[in-house]
Amino acid sequence: MNTRTPKLAAFVACSVLMLATGCGQSSVSNEPVTTTSAAPASSSGPPAPPAPAAATITIENYQFSDATVAPGGQVTVENLDRDAHTVTSNTAGAFDVTVSGQSKVVFTAPAKPGQYPFHCTYHASMHGMLTVQ
């Protein structure tokens, strides 16, 4: 008897056993396939994160910081100067607050999204921007 025959038989038996136990199984599934398509990417980059529900406008050295807030969010105005200032929207009636020197006030942002330029009525050179989004 040839000594290769038992080795060949063992190899064949082992190969059959591996196939029977799943080794080499096809990756084809009978599960339903759901296809989704991604929206095309915007040329301006990923969408901006949502605006915070609250924001702070800081006044220092007769300059405003700009702020971004969600519609109807709370805006804190912190005046670090010794003199009083106003935060007055260029859009009539949107917002208008007076902030004494070295103090804070809070107002509610407009409900309508958009950009709201503002100024200080006491100091004509002071301008800022509140973005509501």
A tleap script that builds the chain and sets N, CA, C and O, in Angstrom:
source leaprc.protein.ff14SB
mol = sequence {
  NMET ASN THR ARG THR PRO LYS LEU ALA ALA
  PHE VAL ALA CYS SER VAL LEU MET LEU ALA
  THR GLY CYS GLY GLN SER SER VAL SER ASN
  GLU PRO VAL THR THR THR SER ALA ALA PRO
  ALA SER SER SER GLY PRO PRO ALA PRO PRO
  ALA PRO ALA ALA ALA THR ILE THR ILE GLU
  ASN TYR GLN PHE SER ASP ALA THR VAL ALA
  PRO GLY GLY GLN VAL THR VAL GLU ASN LEU
  ASP ARG ASP ALA HIE THR VAL THR SER ASN
  THR ALA GLY ALA PHE ASP VAL THR VAL SER
  GLY GLN SER LYS VAL VAL PHE THR ALA PRO
  ALA LYS PRO GLY GLN TYR PRO PHE HIE CYS
  THR TYR HIE ALA SER MET HIE GLY MET LEU
  THR VAL CGLN
}
set mol.1.N position { 0.835 -1.179 0.000 }
set mol.1.CA position { 0.000 0.000 0.000 }
set mol.1.C position { 0.877 1.237 0.000 }
set mol.1.O position { 1.913 1.271 0.663 }
set mol.2.N position { 0.479 2.213 -0.713 }
set mol.2.CA position { 1.212 3.453 -0.853 }
set mol.2.C position { 1.019 4.296 0.409 }
set mol.2.O position { -0.110 4.421 0.885 }
set mol.3.N position { 2.102 4.885 0.973 }
set mol.3.CA position { 1.996 5.678 2.199 }
set mol.3.C position { 1.393 7.057 1.944 }
set mol.3.O position { 0.984 7.746 2.879 }
set mol.4.N position { 1.342 7.447 0.692 }
set mol.4.CA position { 0.756 8.748 0.371 }
set mol.4.C position { -0.768 8.690 0.408 }
set mol.4.O position { -1.411 9.710 0.654 }
set mol.5.N position { -1.342 7.554 0.176 }
set mol.5.CA position { -2.794 7.436 0.123 }
set mol.5.C position { -3.448 7.848 1.444 }
set mol.5.O position { -4.409 8.616 1.407 }
set mol.6.N position { -2.982 7.381 2.614 }
set mol.6.CA position { -3.628 7.817 3.857 }
set mol.6.C position { -3.487 9.325 4.083 }
set mol.6.O position { -4.413 9.962 4.587 }
set mol.7.N position { -2.348 9.895 3.718 }
set mol.7.CA position { -2.157 11.338 3.902 }
set mol.7.C position { -3.086 12.121 2.989 }
set mol.7.O position { -3.662 13.134 3.388 }
set mol.8.N position { -3.227 11.636 1.746 }
set mol.8.CA position { -4.116 12.293 0.799 }
set mol.8.C position { -5.558 12.169 1.268 }
set mol.8.O position { -6.326 13.124 1.157 }
set mol.9.N position { -5.932 11.024 1.781 }
set mol.9.CA position { -7.288 10.812 2.276 }
set mol.9.C position { -7.554 11.715 3.473 }
set mol.9.O position { -8.645 12.272 3.597 }
set mol.10.N position { -6.565 11.867 4.359 }
set mol.10.CA position { -6.727 12.734 5.528 }
set mol.10.C position { -6.882 14.191 5.085 }
set mol.10.O position { -7.699 14.929 5.635 }
set mol.11.N position { -6.095 14.596 4.094 }
set mol.11.CA position { -6.184 15.960 3.581 }
set mol.11.C position { -7.558 16.237 2.994 }
set mol.11.O position { -8.157 17.278 3.264 }
set mol.12.N position { -8.060 15.298 2.182 }
set mol.12.CA position { -9.379 15.441 1.561 }
set mol.12.C position { -10.453 15.484 2.627 }
set mol.12.O position { -11.366 16.306 2.546 }
set mol.13.N position { -10.367 14.617 3.624 }
set mol.13.CA position { -11.373 14.576 4.690 }
set mol.13.C position { -11.370 15.883 5.474 }
set mol.13.O position { -12.426 16.423 5.802 }
set mol.14.N position { -10.182 16.383 5.768 }
set mol.14.CA position { -10.066 17.642 6.512 }
set mol.14.C position { -10.642 18.795 5.697 }
set mol.14.O position { -11.333 19.655 6.244 }
set mol.15.N position { -10.363 18.821 4.397 }
set mol.15.CA position { -10.880 19.882 3.531 }
set mol.15.C position { -12.392 19.847 3.469 }
set mol.15.O position { -13.036 20.895 3.518 }
set mol.16.N position { -12.967 18.671 3.364 }
set mol.16.CA position { -14.426 18.526 3.322 }
set mol.16.C position { -15.022 18.983 4.639 }
set mol.16.O position { -16.054 19.653 4.649 }
set mol.17.N position { -14.388 18.631 5.757 }
set mol.17.CA position { -14.877 19.030 7.073 }
set mol.17.C position { -14.839 20.560 7.219 }
set mol.17.O position { -15.771 21.151 7.764 }
set mol.18.N position { -13.786 21.188 6.743 }
set mol.18.CA position { -13.685 22.649 6.831 }
set mol.18.C position { -14.770 23.321 5.992 }
set mol.18.O position { -15.357 24.313 6.423 }
set mol.19.N position { -15.034 22.802 4.826 }
set mol.19.CA position { -16.092 23.371 3.984 }
set mol.19.C position { -17.452 23.174 4.619 }
set mol.19.O position { -18.303 24.061 4.549 }
set mol.20.N position { -17.668 22.031 5.236 }
set mol.20.CA position { -18.958 21.730 5.845 }
set mol.20.C position { -19.206 22.597 7.076 }
set mol.20.O position { -20.361 22.883 7.394 }
set mol.21.N position { -18.151 23.024 7.777 }
set mol.21.CA position { -18.333 23.825 8.990 }
set mol.21.C position { -18.349 25.317 8.727 }
set mol.21.O position { -18.411 26.107 9.670 }
set mol.22.N position { -18.296 25.717 7.478 }
set mol.22.CA position { -18.460 27.129 7.161 }
set mol.22.C position { -17.214 27.789 6.633 }
set mol.22.O position { -17.282 28.905 6.119 }
set mol.23.N position { -16.086 27.139 6.743 }
set mol.23.CA position { -14.881 27.756 6.209 }
set mol.23.C position { -15.023 27.834 4.698 }
set mol.23.O position { -15.243 26.813 4.047 }
set mol.24.N position { -14.905 28.976 4.153 }
set mol.24.CA position { -15.030 29.128 2.716 }
set mol.24.C position { -16.458 29.353 2.271 }
set mol.24.O position { -16.742 29.316 1.074 }
set mol.25.N position { -17.384 29.591 3.227 }
set mol.25.CA position { -18.766 29.856 2.831 }
set mol.25.C position { -18.849 31.160 2.054 }
set mol.25.O position { -18.030 32.061 2.237 }
set mol.26.N position { -19.813 31.243 1.215 }
set mol.26.CA position { -20.038 32.442 0.438 }
set mol.26.C position { -20.515 33.564 1.354 }
set mol.26.O position { -21.166 33.303 2.366 }
set mol.27.N position { -20.201 34.792 1.012 }
set mol.27.CA position { -20.653 35.936 1.803 }
set mol.27.C position { -22.013 36.438 1.333 }
set mol.27.O position { -22.461 37.500 1.766 }
set mol.28.N position { -22.665 35.703 0.468 }
set mol.28.CA position { -23.976 36.088 -0.030 }
set mol.28.C position { -24.993 35.858 1.076 }
set mol.28.O position { -24.997 34.809 1.720 }
set mol.29.N position { -25.856 36.848 1.292 }
set mol.29.CA position { -26.867 36.763 2.337 }
set mol.29.C position { -28.244 36.832 1.702 }
set mol.29.O position { -28.436 37.454 0.657 }
set mol.30.N position { -29.184 36.191 2.346 }
set mol.30.CA position { -30.572 36.268 1.895 }
set mol.30.C position { -31.319 37.402 2.584 }
set mol.30.O position { -32.523 37.564 2.384 }
set mol.31.N position { -30.611 38.191 3.399 }
set mol.31.CA position { -31.229 39.309 4.099 }
set mol.31.C position { -31.569 40.407 3.092 }
set mol.31.O position { -30.840 40.599 2.119 }
set mol.32.N position { -32.684 41.140 3.320 }
set mol.32.CA position { -33.014 42.247 2.422 }
set mol.32.C position { -31.937 43.332 2.507 }
set mol.32.O position { -31.336 43.542 3.560 }
set mol.33.N position { -31.712 43.995 1.415 }
set mol.33.CA position { -30.705 45.040 1.350 }
set mol.33.C position { -31.406 46.381 1.220 }
set mol.33.O position { -32.282 46.561 0.374 }
set mol.34.N position { -31.006 47.318 2.069 }
set mol.34.CA position { -31.541 48.670 2.000 }
set mol.34.C position { -30.453 49.567 1.457 }
set mol.34.O position { -29.333 49.581 1.967 }
set mol.35.N position { -30.780 50.306 0.433 }
set mol.35.CA position { -29.805 51.197 -0.179 }
set mol.35.C position { -30.177 52.626 0.149 }
set mol.35.O position { -31.326 53.037 -0.012 }
set mol.36.N position { -29.195 53.375 0.610 }
set mol.36.CA position { -29.417 54.800 0.860 }
set mol.36.C position { -28.398 55.572 0.069 }
set mol.36.O position { -27.302 55.087 -0.212 }
set mol.37.N position { -28.768 56.772 -0.282 }
set mol.37.CA position { -27.804 57.614 -0.988 }
set mol.37.C position { -27.588 58.865 -0.163 }
set mol.37.O position { -28.538 59.454 0.353 }
set mol.38.N position { -26.359 59.259 -0.045 }
set mol.38.CA position { -26.025 60.458 0.710 }
set mol.38.C position { -26.324 61.681 -0.139 }
set mol.38.O position { -26.216 61.665 -1.366 }
set mol.39.N position { -26.703 62.735 0.557 }
set mol.39.CA position { -26.936 63.989 -0.149 }
set mol.39.C position { -25.601 64.493 -0.671 }
set mol.39.O position { -24.569 64.282 -0.033 }
set mol.40.N position { -25.606 65.145 -1.802 }
set mol.40.CA position { -24.343 65.653 -2.326 }
set mol.40.C position { -23.723 66.646 -1.350 }
set mol.40.O position { -24.427 67.424 -0.706 }
set mol.41.N position { -22.422 66.610 -1.253 }
set mol.41.CA position { -21.716 67.506 -0.348 }
set mol.41.C position { -21.845 68.936 -0.847 }
set mol.41.O position { -21.812 69.206 -2.047 }
set mol.42.N position { -21.992 69.828 0.097 }
set mol.42.CA position { -22.090 71.238 -0.240 }
set mol.42.C position { -20.709 71.766 -0.588 }
set mol.42.O position { -19.708 71.344 -0.008 }
set mol.43.N position { -20.660 72.672 -1.517 }
set mol.43.CA position { -19.381 73.235 -1.905 }
set mol.43.C position { -18.830 74.156 -0.822 }
set mol.43.O position { -17.652 74.513 -0.852 }
set mol.44.N position { -19.667 74.542 0.128 }
set mol.44.CA position { -19.203 75.428 1.185 }
set mol.44.C position { -18.756 74.654 2.416 }
set mol.44.O position { -18.500 75.264 3.455 }
set mol.45.N position { -18.654 73.340 2.335 }
set mol.45.CA position { -18.181 72.543 3.462 }
set mol.45.C position { -19.324 71.945 4.252 }
set mol.45.O position { -20.481 72.025 3.838 }
set mol.46.N position { -19.005 71.342 5.394 }
set mol.46.CA position { -20.035 70.700 6.202 }
set mol.46.C position { -20.978 71.746 6.795 }
set mol.46.O position { -20.618 72.914 6.938 }
set mol.47.N position { -22.192 71.305 7.139 }
set mol.47.CA position { -23.141 72.272 7.704 }
set mol.47.C position { -22.616 72.803 9.038 }
set mol.47.O position { -21.919 72.107 9.776 }
set mol.48.N position { -22.968 74.034 9.317 }
set mol.48.CA position { -22.536 74.654 10.567 }
set mol.48.C position { -23.245 73.996 11.742 }
set mol.48.O position { -24.402 73.592 11.622 }
set mol.49.N position { -22.565 73.886 12.871 }
set mol.49.CA position { -23.231 73.337 14.043 }
set mol.49.C position { -24.326 74.293 14.499 }
set mol.49.O position { -24.270 75.489 14.214 }
set mol.50.N position { -25.314 73.771 15.202 }
set mol.50.CA position { -26.393 74.651 15.647 }
set mol.50.C position { -25.865 75.739 16.574 }
set mol.50.O position { -24.904 75.531 17.314 }
set mol.51.N position { -26.502 76.891 16.522 }
set mol.51.CA position { -26.100 78.012 17.366 }
set mol.51.C position { -26.442 77.704 18.819 }
set mol.51.O position { -27.411 76.994 19.089 }
set mol.52.N position { -25.661 78.228 19.752 }
set mol.52.CA position { -25.966 78.006 21.160 }
set mol.52.C position { -27.238 78.735 21.571 }
set mol.52.O position { -27.609 79.748 20.980 }
set mol.53.N position { -27.898 78.202 22.595 }
set mol.53.CA position { -29.136 78.803 23.087 }
set mol.53.C position { -28.865 80.102 23.832 }
set mol.53.O position { -29.781 80.890 24.067 }
set mol.54.N position { -27.604 80.326 24.205 }
set mol.54.CA position { -27.227 81.551 24.899 }
set mol.54.C position { -25.900 82.036 24.327 }
set mol.54.O position { -25.098 81.241 23.835 }
set mol.55.N position { -25.675 83.339 24.393 }
set mol.55.CA position { -24.440 83.922 23.874 }
set mol.55.C position { -24.081 85.137 24.716 }
set mol.55.O position { -24.902 85.658 25.470 }
set mol.56.N position { -22.830 85.577 24.567 }
set mol.56.CA position { -22.376 86.757 25.297 }
set mol.56.C position { -21.730 87.741 24.333 }
set mol.56.O position { -20.894 87.376 23.507 }
set mol.57.N position { -22.138 88.991 24.458 }
set mol.57.CA position { -21.485 90.104 23.771 }
set mol.57.C position { -20.664 90.813 24.844 }
set mol.57.O position { -21.197 91.256 25.861 }
set mol.58.N position { -19.373 90.911 24.603 }
set mol.58.CA position { -18.497 91.590 25.554 }
set mol.58.C position { -18.154 92.969 25.008 }
set mol.58.O position { -17.854 93.125 23.825 }
set mol.59.N position { -18.203 93.969 25.890 }
set mol.59.CA position { -17.804 95.325 25.539 }
set mol.59.C position { -16.523 95.617 26.318 }
set mol.59.O position { -16.494 95.563 27.547 }
set mol.60.N position { -15.463 95.929 25.565 }
set mol.60.CA position { -14.199 96.244 26.211 }
set mol.60.C position { -13.437 97.229 25.333 }
set mol.60.O position { -13.320 97.039 24.122 }
set mol.61.N position { -12.916 98.292 25.963 }
set mol.61.CA position { -12.169 99.319 25.251 }
set mol.61.C position { -12.989 99.910 24.099 }
set mol.61.O position { -12.471 100.151 23.009 }
set mol.62.N position { -14.259 100.135 24.363 }
set mol.62.CA position { -15.172 100.743 23.395 }
set mol.62.C position { -15.305 99.920 22.111 }
set mol.62.O position { -15.442 100.466 21.016 }
set mol.63.N position { -15.263 98.598 22.273 }
set mol.63.CA position { -15.466 97.687 21.144 }
set mol.63.C position { -16.387 96.557 21.580 }
set mol.63.O position { -16.320 96.079 22.712 }
set mol.64.N position { -17.258 96.135 20.648 }
set mol.64.CA position { -18.148 95.000 20.872 }
set mol.64.C position { -17.505 93.724 20.342 }
set mol.64.O position { -16.782 93.758 19.346 }
set mol.65.N position { -17.763 92.609 20.996 }
set mol.65.CA position { -17.499 91.311 20.370 }
set mol.65.C position { -18.767 90.927 19.624 }
set mol.65.O position { -19.859 91.333 20.022 }
set mol.66.N position { -18.646 90.158 18.556 }
set mol.66.CA position { -19.806 89.645 17.834 }
set mol.66.C position { -20.295 88.390 18.540 }
set mol.66.O position { -19.561 87.793 19.327 }
set mol.67.N position { -21.522 87.988 18.265 }
set mol.67.CA position { -22.073 86.795 18.908 }
set mol.67.C position { -23.009 86.070 17.948 }
set mol.67.O position { -23.572 86.666 17.030 }
set mol.68.N position { -23.162 84.759 18.184 }
set mol.68.CA position { -24.096 83.922 17.436 }
set mol.68.C position { -24.974 83.196 18.439 }
set mol.68.O position { -24.486 82.654 19.430 }
set mol.69.N position { -26.267 83.188 18.175 }
set mol.69.CA position { -27.223 82.610 19.115 }
set mol.69.C position { -28.381 81.979 18.349 }
set mol.69.O position { -28.654 82.355 17.209 }
set mol.70.N position { -29.049 81.038 18.963 }
set mol.70.CA position { -30.248 80.425 18.380 }
set mol.70.C position { -31.409 81.422 18.434 }
set mol.70.O position { -31.416 82.311 19.286 }
set mol.71.N position { -32.384 81.286 17.539 }
set mol.71.CA position { -33.540 82.178 17.580 }
set mol.71.C position { -34.217 82.146 18.956 }
set mol.71.O position { -34.497 81.077 19.498 }
set mol.72.N position { -34.471 83.322 19.500 }
set mol.72.CA position { -35.117 83.419 20.813 }
set mol.72.C position { -34.198 83.091 21.980 }
set mol.72.O position { -34.657 83.005 23.119 }
set mol.73.N position { -32.903 82.906 21.715 }
set mol.73.CA position { -31.949 82.579 22.780 }
set mol.73.C position { -31.622 83.787 23.639 }
set mol.73.O position { -31.949 84.921 23.288 }
set mol.74.N position { -30.980 83.537 24.755 }
set mol.74.CA position { -30.613 84.595 25.690 }
set mol.74.C position { -29.230 85.157 25.335 }
set mol.74.O position { -28.283 84.407 25.101 }
set mol.75.N position { -29.137 86.483 25.301 }
set mol.75.CA position { -27.878 87.160 25.017 }
set mol.75.C position { -27.501 87.976 26.249 }
set mol.75.O position { -28.241 88.858 26.683 }
set mol.76.N position { -26.340 87.662 26.797 }
set mol.76.CA position { -25.803 88.434 27.922 }
set mol.76.C position { -24.856 89.475 27.347 }
set mol.76.O position { -24.018 89.161 26.501 }
set mol.77.N position { -24.989 90.702 27.802 }
set mol.77.CA position { -24.070 91.763 27.409 }
set mol.77.C position { -23.254 92.105 28.649 }
set mol.77.O position { -23.799 92.525 29.670 }
set mol.78.N position { -21.947 91.918 28.546 }
set mol.78.CA position { -21.048 92.215 29.659 }
set mol.78.C position { -20.211 93.431 29.292 }
set mol.78.O position { -19.418 93.384 28.351 }
set mol.79.N position { -20.385 94.517 30.034 }
set mol.79.CA position { -19.670 95.764 29.788 }
set mol.79.C position { -18.479 95.836 30.743 }
set mol.79.O position { -18.655 95.994 31.951 }
set mol.80.N position { -17.275 95.720 30.200 }
set mol.80.CA position { -16.059 95.806 31.006 }
set mol.80.C position { -15.525 97.240 31.105 }
set mol.80.O position { -14.613 97.517 31.885 }
set mol.81.N position { -16.099 98.144 30.312 }
set mol.81.CA position { -15.705 99.552 30.363 }
set mol.81.C position { -16.346 100.234 31.572 }
set mol.81.O position { -17.311 99.723 32.142 }
set mol.82.N position { -15.803 101.392 31.957 }
set mol.82.CA position { -16.377 102.168 33.070 }
set mol.82.C position { -17.603 102.964 32.616 }
set mol.82.O position { -18.478 103.278 33.423 }
set mol.83.N position { -17.662 103.288 31.316 }
set mol.83.CA position { -18.770 104.079 30.787 }
set mol.83.C position { -19.932 103.190 30.361 }
set mol.83.O position { -19.749 102.021 30.020 }
set mol.84.N position { -21.120 103.763 30.388 }
set mol.84.CA position { -22.315 103.060 29.922 }
set mol.84.C position { -22.320 102.991 28.401 }
set mol.84.O position { -21.779 103.865 27.725 }
set mol.85.N position { -22.942 101.934 27.873 }
set mol.85.CA position { -23.100 101.744 26.432 }
set mol.85.C position { -24.506 101.220 26.167 }
set mol.85.O position { -25.198 100.764 27.078 }
set mol.86.N position { -24.913 101.295 24.899 }
set mol.86.CA position { -26.146 100.629 24.496 }
set mol.86.C position { -25.791 99.560 23.468 }
set mol.86.O position { -24.779 99.651 22.773 }
set mol.87.N position { -26.639 98.560 23.392 }
set mol.87.CA position { -26.583 97.569 22.313 }
set mol.87.C position { -27.921 97.741 21.604 }
set mol.87.O position { -28.950 97.206 22.019 }
set mol.88.N position { -27.866 98.511 20.517 }
set mol.88.CA position { -29.075 98.927 19.812 }
set mol.88.C position { -29.042 98.370 18.401 }
set mol.88.O position { -28.132 98.671 17.629 }
set mol.89.N position { -30.034 97.559 18.066 }
set mol.89.CA position { -30.111 96.959 16.738 }
set mol.89.C position { -30.332 98.027 15.676 }
set mol.89.O position { -31.078 98.983 15.888 }
set mol.90.N position { -29.679 97.855 14.535 }
set mol.90.CA position { -29.936 98.740 13.403 }
set mol.90.C position { -31.309 98.460 12.803 }
set mol.90.O position { -31.854 99.287 12.072 }
set mol.91.N position { -31.872 97.277 13.117 }
set mol.91.CA position { -33.230 96.928 12.703 }
set mol.91.C position { -34.165 97.422 13.804 }
set mol.91.O position { -34.146 96.901 14.919 }
set mol.92.N position { -34.967 98.407 13.496 }
set mol.92.CA position { -35.830 99.032 14.501 }
set mol.92.C position { -36.653 97.995 15.263 }
set mol.92.O position { -37.339 97.159 14.675 }
set mol.93.N position { -36.561 98.078 16.595 }
set mol.93.CA position { -37.380 97.229 17.452 }
set mol.93.C position { -36.845 95.832 17.714 }
set mol.93.O position { -37.447 95.097 18.497 }
set mol.94.N position { -35.746 95.434 17.097 }
set mol.94.CA position { -35.235 94.071 17.299 }
set mol.94.C position { -34.675 93.892 18.713 }
set mol.94.O position { -34.988 92.907 19.381 }
set mol.95.N position { -33.860 94.828 19.167 }
set mol.95.CA position { -33.360 94.849 20.549 }
set mol.95.C position { -32.692 96.187 20.806 }
set mol.95.O position { -32.161 96.821 19.895 }
set mol.96.N position { -32.729 96.602 22.060 }
set mol.96.CA position { -32.117 97.859 22.475 }
set mol.96.C position { -31.978 97.817 23.989 }
set mol.96.O position { -32.968 97.925 24.713 }
set mol.97.N position { -30.748 97.660 24.464 }
set mol.97.CA position { -30.515 97.616 25.910 }
set mol.97.C position { -29.406 98.593 26.268 }
set mol.97.O position { -28.507 98.863 25.472 }
set mol.98.N position { -29.491 99.115 27.487 }
set mol.98.CA position { -28.452 99.978 28.032 }
set mol.98.C position { -27.709 99.185 29.094 }
set mol.98.O position { -28.316 98.507 29.923 }
set mol.99.N position { -26.370 99.282 29.053 }
set mol.99.CA position { -25.537 98.543 29.999 }
set mol.99.C position { -24.669 99.552 30.740 }
set mol.99.O position { -23.803 100.194 30.147 }
set mol.100.N position { -24.903 99.681 32.015 }
set mol.100.CA position { -24.084 100.579 32.830 }
set mol.100.C position { -22.644 100.099 32.825 }
set mol.100.O position { -22.359 98.951 32.483 }
set mol.101.N position { -21.734 100.998 33.210 }
set mol.101.CA position { -20.326 100.637 33.264 }
set mol.101.C position { -20.081 99.474 34.211 }
set mol.101.O position { -20.636 99.427 35.309 }
set mol.102.N position { -19.253 98.545 33.783 }
set mol.102.CA position { -18.852 97.368 34.550 }
set mol.102.C position { -20.047 96.602 35.118 }
set mol.102.O position { -20.112 96.304 36.311 }
set mol.103.N position { -20.993 96.292 34.221 }
set mol.103.CA position { -22.168 95.515 34.627 }
set mol.103.C position { -22.615 94.610 33.477 }
set mol.103.O position { -22.019 94.605 32.401 }
set mol.104.N position { -23.674 93.851 33.733 }
set mol.104.CA position { -24.224 92.926 32.739 }
set mol.104.C position { -25.725 93.124 32.624 }
set mol.104.O position { -26.397 93.505 33.583 }
set mol.105.N position { -26.238 92.855 31.420 }
set mol.105.CA position { -27.684 92.771 31.193 }
set mol.105.C position { -27.934 91.578 30.273 }
set mol.105.O position { -27.030 91.115 29.578 }
set mol.106.N position { -29.165 91.093 30.281 }
set mol.106.CA position { -29.555 89.968 29.430 }
set mol.106.C position { -30.774 90.389 28.634 }
set mol.106.O position { -31.694 91.012 29.165 }
set mol.107.N position { -30.774 90.035 27.322 }
set mol.107.CA position { -31.954 90.267 26.497 }
set mol.107.C position { -32.221 89.030 25.650 }
set mol.107.O position { -31.354 88.168 25.502 }
set mol.108.N position { -33.410 88.950 25.105 }
set mol.108.CA position { -33.808 87.821 24.261 }
set mol.108.C position { -33.552 88.169 22.801 }
set mol.108.O position { -33.972 89.218 22.312 }
set mol.109.N position { -32.855 87.269 22.115 }
set mol.109.CA position { -32.545 87.471 20.698 }
set mol.109.C position { -33.827 87.408 19.870 }
set mol.109.O position { -34.810 86.794 20.283 }
set mol.110.N position { -33.811 88.043 18.706 }
set mol.110.CA position { -34.974 87.951 17.810 }
set mol.110.C position { -35.289 86.492 17.456 }
set mol.110.O position { -34.394 85.647 17.434 }
set mol.111.N position { -36.543 86.208 17.185 }
set mol.111.CA position { -36.972 84.852 16.822 }
set mol.111.C position { -36.682 84.533 15.358 }
set mol.111.O position { -36.622 83.365 14.974 }
set mol.112.N position { -36.505 85.561 14.552 }
set mol.112.CA position { -36.269 85.358 13.124 }
set mol.112.C position { -34.760 85.254 12.857 }
set mol.112.O position { -34.009 86.156 13.227 }
set mol.113.N position { -34.303 84.149 12.209 }
set mol.113.CA position { -32.885 84.031 11.877 }
set mol.113.C position { -32.419 85.155 10.955 }
set mol.113.O position { -33.186 85.670 10.141 }
set mol.114.N position { -31.177 85.515 11.098 }
set mol.114.CA position { -30.590 86.539 10.251 }
set mol.114.C position { -29.425 87.202 10.940 }
set mol.114.O position { -29.047 86.829 12.051 }
set mol.115.N position { -28.859 88.187 10.275 }
set mol.115.CA position { -27.767 88.960 10.859 }
set mol.115.C position { -28.322 90.302 11.293 }
set mol.115.O position { -29.022 90.975 10.536 }
set mol.116.N position { -28.004 90.682 12.512 }
set mol.116.CA position { -28.510 91.902 13.102 }
set mol.116.C position { -27.334 92.808 13.500 }
set mol.116.O position { -26.772 92.661 14.585 }
set mol.117.N position { -26.970 93.736 12.624 }
set mol.117.CA position { -25.942 94.693 13.015 }
set mol.117.C position { -26.477 95.574 14.146 }
set mol.117.O position { -27.670 95.876 14.200 }
set mol.118.N position { -25.583 95.979 15.046 }
set mol.118.CA position { -26.001 96.842 16.139 }
set mol.118.C position { -24.925 97.893 16.405 }
set mol.118.O position { -23.812 97.815 15.886 }
set mol.119.N position { -25.287 98.871 17.222 }
set mol.119.CA position { -24.374 99.980 17.529 }
set mol.119.C position { -24.638 100.479 18.940 }
set mol.119.O position { -25.595 100.072 19.598 }
set mol.120.N position { -23.767 101.368 19.381 }
set mol.120.CA position { -23.957 102.064 20.656 }
set mol.120.C position { -24.459 103.470 20.326 }
set mol.120.O position { -23.832 104.195 19.554 }
set mol.121.N position { -25.571 103.840 20.904 }
set mol.121.CA position { -26.116 105.174 20.613 }
set mol.121.C position { -25.291 106.274 21.267 }
set mol.121.O position { -25.367 107.424 20.836 }
set mol.122.N position { -24.499 105.954 22.300 }
set mol.122.CA position { -23.660 106.958 22.961 }
set mol.122.C position { -22.333 107.172 22.235 }
set mol.122.O position { -21.749 108.253 22.309 }
set mol.123.N position { -21.859 106.143 21.537 }
set mol.123.CA position { -20.532 106.196 20.909 }
set mol.123.C position { -20.662 105.719 19.462 }
set mol.123.O position { -20.719 104.515 19.211 }
set mol.124.N position { -20.709 106.641 18.520 }
set mol.124.CA position { -21.005 106.346 17.115 }
set mol.124.C position { -20.008 105.397 16.447 }
set mol.124.O position { -20.342 104.770 15.441 }
set mol.125.N position { -18.812 105.282 16.977 }
set mol.125.CA position { -17.810 104.405 16.348 }
set mol.125.C position { -17.958 102.935 16.756 }
set mol.125.O position { -17.259 102.075 16.221 }
set mol.126.N position { -18.842 102.647 17.677 }
set mol.126.CA position { -18.996 101.267 18.169 }
set mol.126.C position { -20.069 100.524 17.372 }
set mol.126.O position { -21.228 100.936 17.324 }
set mol.127.N position { -19.648 99.400 16.738 }
set mol.127.CA position { -20.553 98.579 15.935 }
set mol.127.C position { -20.263 97.104 16.187 }
set mol.127.O position { -19.125 96.734 16.479 }
set mol.128.N position { -21.286 96.264 16.074 }
set mol.128.CA position { -21.114 94.815 16.231 }
set mol.128.C position { -22.158 94.082 15.414 }
set mol.128.O position { -22.968 94.696 14.719 }
set mol.129.N position { -22.127 92.748 15.507 }
set mol.129.CA position { -23.055 91.909 14.737 }
set mol.129.C position { -23.567 90.772 15.625 }
set mol.129.O position { -22.782 90.057 16.248 }
set mol.130.N position { -24.882 90.616 15.673 }
set mol.130.CA position { -25.512 89.474 16.318 }
set mol.130.C position { -26.066 88.595 15.203 }
set mol.130.O position { -26.904 89.037 14.417 }
set mol.131.N position { -25.597 87.346 15.134 }
set mol.131.CA position { -26.098 86.408 14.146 }
set mol.131.C position { -27.074 85.471 14.844 }
set mol.131.O position { -26.738 84.845 15.850 }
set mol.132.N position { -28.272 85.380 14.308 }
set mol.132.CA position { -29.299 84.488 14.841 }
set mol.132.C position { -29.489 83.371 13.829 }
set mol.132.O position { -29.903 83.611 12.695 }
set mol.133.N position { -29.182 82.138 14.249 }
set mol.133.CA position { -29.303 80.992 13.342 }
set mol.133.C position { -29.706 79.740 14.070 }
set mol.133.O position { -29.852 78.686 13.452 }
savepdb mol mol.pdb
quit
